[in-house]
């Protein structure tokens, strides 16, 4: 069993929270026209709802509703088992290109990470951070005993795995990257990840 790293100083958490608020407000303001365009495009292609909310684990195991622009068909949740059977894929690797429930517009939104813009609302509410491990479901936290890595910090909108290949990396590798981030997190590393994220999006490295 891997044990958690030493908890950073209180100043780290305070500064990180201030940075989260500043970045979230800035991004939400600058991208407001994209919100309008994305919302209209989703309604035109496949109707409502515009947003998709899914329960995820947050800091200390608190659950919250992670919000995104909907990139799948409206009844995607009820068709998960059917889609996995059709794609002949099982487990955590069922993702991205193998998922037939993603709409044509949804693939575009995901490729440019536009679907994740609403998560800045989660950041403002304090449920997420700009940088951190991926938001995960309960079953993922229990997988291979690494739950502490996610429960000891807030999940992030971006993180080490997003600038390291995104969906090109295996599920196990993404898990290892998240654990390594938690053990070695620092404010300077967070800033570096923020700086690298736009390039990862523009280059579409590992995008689905």
Beta strands, then each sheet from edge to edge (+ up, - down):
strand 1: 51-57
strand 2: 63-69
strand 3: 129-131
strand 4: 156-158
sheet 1: 1+ 2-
sheet 2: 3+ 4+
end
